[in-house]
Amino acid sequence: MDIRRIAIIAVIALIVIGIASFAFISMNTSTTIITVEASNATVKNGDYITVQLKDDYRNEIPDQVVDLKILDDSGWAYKYNITTDEFGRGYIQLQGFENGNYTAHATFNGTMFLTPARSSTSFEINDGYSF
């Protein structure tokens, strides 16, 4: 065999491997569902924000990192990285926040077999005092 035929066979083999890999990943990818919630619409410092990560079959997804950003009315952002537990849940305790309205945005960037997901919720912090 000459070098030209070997090169053509190698290119064809690489194309077949690439197509098979793409098909395998596409068929085994699950849609990811993320929810973010506060314990109530009005919370206090010391309460928790909960993030839940599940697939489209409602199975919990453990040991994944979720980016959580809490924005206040002025646009100031508090950023956290949360790792989900064995039940697909991650928690952040609210501490040092002033009274006011906030929005929590959760983002999961996905993996090879899990799609990216986003969710948000609005809540108010009211510790029962004012200035």
C-alpha positions as CSV (number, residue, x, y, z in Angstrom):
1,M,0.0,0.0,0.0
2,D,1.2,3.4,-0.7
3,I,1.1,6.4,1.7
4,R,-1.9,8.0,0.0
5,R,-4.2,5.0,0.7
6,I,-3.0,4.8,4.3
7,A,-3.8,8.5,4.7
8,I,-7.3,8.2,3.2
9,I,-8.0,5.2,5.5
10,A,-6.8,7.1,8.6
11,V,-9.0,10.2,7.7
12,I,-12.0,8.0,7.2
13,A,-11.4,6.2,10.5
14,L,-11.1,9.6,12.3
15,I,-14.3,10.8,10.8
16,V,-16.2,7.6,11.8
17,I,-14.8,7.9,15.4
18,G,-15.8,11.5,15.5
19,I,-19.4,10.8,14.4
20,A,-19.7,7.9,16.8
21,S,-18.4,10.0,19.7
22,F,-20.9,12.8,18.9
23,A,-23.8,10.4,18.6
24,F,-22.8,8.7,22.0
25,I,-22.6,12.0,23.8
26,S,-25.9,13.3,22.2
27,M,-27.8,10.2,23.1
28,N,-26.6,10.2,26.7
29,T,-27.0,13.9,27.6
30,S,-29.7,14.7,30.1
31,T,-31.5,18.0,30.5
32,T,-30.7,19.7,33.8
33,I,-33.3,21.4,35.9
34,I,-32.2,23.9,38.6
35,T,-34.4,25.6,41.2
36,V,-33.5,28.3,43.6
37,E,-35.7,29.2,46.5
38,A,-35.8,31.2,49.7
39,S,-37.6,29.7,52.7
40,N,-40.3,32.4,52.4
41,A,-40.9,35.5,50.3
42,T,-39.6,37.5,53.3
43,V,-36.5,36.1,55.0
44,K,-34.2,37.2,57.8
45,N,-30.4,37.0,58.2
46,G,-29.6,33.5,59.3
47,D,-32.2,31.9,56.9
48,Y,-31.0,29.8,53.9
49,I,-31.2,30.0,50.2
50,T,-31.6,26.5,48.7
51,V,-30.5,25.4,45.2
52,Q,-31.8,22.0,43.9
53,L,-30.2,20.3,40.8
54,K,-32.1,17.5,39.1
55,D,-32.1,15.9,35.7
56,D,-35.2,15.7,33.4
57,Y,-36.1,12.4,35.1
58,R,-36.2,14.2,38.5
59,N,-33.1,12.3,39.7
60,E,-30.9,14.4,42.1
61,I,-27.5,15.4,40.7
62,P,-24.8,15.3,43.5
63,D,-21.3,16.8,43.6
64,Q,-21.8,19.6,41.0
65,V,-20.8,23.2,41.4
66,V,-23.6,25.9,41.1
67,D,-22.8,29.6,40.8
68,L,-25.1,31.7,42.9
69,K,-25.3,35.4,42.6
70,I,-27.5,37.5,44.9
71,L,-28.2,41.0,43.6
72,D,-29.6,43.9,45.7
73,D,-31.7,46.8,44.4
74,S,-28.6,48.9,43.7
75,G,-27.0,46.1,41.6
76,W,-24.4,45.1,44.1
77,A,-23.7,41.3,43.7
78,Y,-22.7,38.7,46.3
79,K,-21.2,35.7,44.5
80,Y,-21.0,32.2,45.9
81,N,-20.0,28.7,44.6
82,I,-22.1,26.0,46.0
83,T,-21.5,22.2,45.7
84,T,-24.6,20.1,45.7
85,D,-24.9,17.3,48.3
86,E,-26.0,13.7,47.8
87,F,-29.6,14.9,47.4
88,G,-28.7,17.5,44.7
89,R,-29.1,20.4,47.1
90,G,-26.9,23.2,48.0
91,Y,-27.3,25.8,50.7
92,I,-26.1,29.3,51.5
93,Q,-26.9,31.1,54.8
94,L,-27.8,34.7,54.5
95,Q,-25.5,36.7,56.8
96,G,-24.7,40.4,56.9
97,F,-27.4,41.5,54.4
98,E,-29.3,44.8,54.9
99,N,-33.1,45.0,54.8
100,G,-34.3,45.2,51.2
101,N,-35.3,43.4,48.1
102,Y,-32.9,40.9,46.5
103,T,-32.8,38.5,43.5
104,A,-30.9,35.2,43.6
105,H,-29.6,33.9,40.3
106,A,-28.4,30.3,40.1
107,T,-26.3,29.0,37.1
108,F,-25.2,25.5,36.4
109,N,-22.6,25.5,33.6
110,G,-23.2,21.9,32.6
111,T,-20.9,18.9,32.0
112,M,-20.4,16.6,29.0
113,F,-23.6,14.7,29.8
114,L,-25.6,17.5,31.6
115,T,-26.9,20.6,29.9
116,P,-26.5,24.1,31.4
117,A,-29.3,25.5,33.4
118,R,-30.4,28.8,35.0
119,S,-33.0,29.9,37.5
120,S,-33.8,32.9,39.7
121,T,-36.1,34.0,42.5
122,S,-36.8,37.3,44.2
123,F,-37.1,37.7,48.0
124,E,-37.1,40.4,50.6
125,I,-34.8,40.5,53.7
126,N,-36.6,42.1,56.7
127,D,-35.0,41.6,60.2
128,G,-37.7,43.7,61.8
129,Y,-35.7,46.8,62.3
130,S,-35.2,50.0,60.2
131,F,-33.0,53.0,60.4
